[in-house]
Each structure stands twice: as structure tokens, then as C-alpha cells.
């Protein structure tokens, strides 16, 4: 992005360093890649990051914000996503919840490319113990970013 892309905008630190609009890559949750400085983001990439963080946050896990997040990772941890239909249903419910939550914090002063529009499942690959969901996140401006979510389907750390 050019410096002019950040003019008169609020930006966020880039926590998912390698979201690419042009190719599929595995997401890395890091504020700075090895050998690089931290980066900032705006626009569709910022929206994709906001949605993903909301989607992966377990409902009730943030003191003071008990309604934020979704139940998706709770179901993953409990090992309750044991088929493609169960995975798709859980994803769609959680994606809707994340979209509603993000919509509540947005207002008309936000740029349309940073406001949530829709989330669509592009594909699901399901294997025993592991699944992968590819989805597309669209802004109100019509810009999209596709992301791939690796999902373990066996119970995880139930303590």
C-alpha cells in the first residue's frame, strides 16, 4: 500500500502477516515476521483480520465483553465437529454471529472497504481429525479476501 492509502484512516497492527489478495497462503499469527518490523493495515485486509479475530474468539472469554466472539472454537475444543455437515452448520452460525458483532461496532464514518458485508464458504475439506474451510469475506464496498482456516476436529485441551 502507498502512504496515501492510510490518509484520513484509522489503521490497525497487522496480526496476520501474510494475508494475500492474489494467492493462497497459510496464515501466520504474528505481529512481526522474523527479520521484519511490525506492519499496519487498512481496508479489506483489516476487515479480514477483524472478522477472523472475532470468529476465533470464544464467547465469554473476554472480561467486560461477554457477548463478543463466537462458539466455533468452543465446539472445536470439545471435538463436536465430526462431520462436514456439522462443520458447515457451526461455521455458518459462528460466521453470522461474528458479522453481527462487527456490525454493531461499525458506523457510517467507517470506510465501506472496512465494513462487513458477507462471509461465504467456498469449500470444505474434511478428514478424520482435521478439516479445512476456505471462505471469502466481502466488505460493503464489494472487495473480498479469501482465507483458509485449518480446523482440528479431535477434542483439544478440555481443561
N, C-alpha and C positions, 0 to 999 in steps of 0.2 A: 504494500500500500504506500501511496505517496503521502507526504506530510499534509497535503490539502485534504486527504480523506479523513483526517482527525479534527479539522477545523470545526469549531462550534459543536463538538460532540463530547459526550462522556465516554470514556473508554474503560476497559477492564484489563486486568492482567491476564495474559494468555496461559491458562492452566493446562489446556490440551494442545500441546505444541505442534502437532503435525496433522491437523485437520486440513485436508486439501480439497479444493473445489474441482480439481482435474483428475485425481486418481484415488484409488482405494489404498488406505494405509492403516496400520494398527495404531490406535490412539495411545498416546503416552501421557499419563497424568503427572506433569512436572512443570514447575514454574520456570525452570531454565534447563535446556538440554545440555548435556555435557559439552563443555568448551564454548557455550554460548551464553549471552546475557539474557535476562528475562525480557519478555516482549509484551506488547499491549495489543488489544484487538477492539474492533468496532464492527458494525454491520452484521451480515449473515453469520459470520464465524462467531461473533459474540453471542448471537441468538442461539446457535447450535450448542455453544458451551453452557449458556444459561439453562437451556432445556435439559441437557444431559445431566447437569449437576442436580437440577430439581428432580428429574426422573430417578436418579440413583440414590437420592437421599431418602432414608426410611422415615415414614410419617411418625412424628412424635420424638424423633431423635435430636431435635434442636430445641433446647430450653428456651422458653419465651415465644417460640413459633410452633406450637403443637400441630398445626394443620398443614405445615409445609412438608413437601416430599410426597412420596407415593408408597404403596405397599409392595412394589415389584421386588425390591431386594429382600424384603422380609420373606416373600414366597420363595425366592431363590435360596436363601439361607435355610429355610425349612424343608427344602427338597420337594416342594409341592408342584413343580412344573415338570411333569413326567411324560408329556406328550406334546406334539405340535399344536393340537387344538388348545390345550391348557396354556401353553406358552403364548399363543396368539391372543387368547382371551385376556390373560394377565397383562400382556404388553398393551393391548388396546385400552383397557381400563386405566392403567397407570399413565399412559400417554395422554389420555383425556384429562386425568387429574392434574398432571404437570402443566398441560396447556391452560387449564382453568386457573391454576395457581399463578402462572406467569402473567396471564391476562389481568389479574387483579392488581399487580404492581405496575402495569404499564398505564400510560395516559397519552393523550393526543399530542403532547410535546415531544414524544419519542419518535425518532425516525422510523418509517414503516419497514425498513430492512432490518430493524432490531425488535420488531413486534411479532409475536407468534401468530401464525396463520393456521397451518395444519401440520399434522405428522402422519405419514403414510408408511405402512410396512411394504417394503419392496420384495423381500424374500426371507424365508426362514429355513435354516438347515438344522435338522435335529438328529443327534446321535445319542446313544445312551451315555449319560454323564456329561454331555456337552451340547450346547446349541449356539447358533449364531443368528442374530437378527440384523438385517440390513434395513434401514429406514431412511426416509427423506423428511427433512424439516424445512417447511416453507414459511417465509415471512409474509407479512401483509403486502409487501412490495412485489411479491412473486419470486424472489430469489430463493434458491434452495441449497441445502447442503445435505449430502448423504453421509451417514455414519454406520459403522458396523459394531454391534455390541456382542462380545463374547459372553455367554451365559453358562456357568456351571449348573448342572441340573441335579447334582447329588447334594444331600444336606451339608451345610457349611457351618462350622463353629456355632452350635446352638446354645452356647452359654451366654 
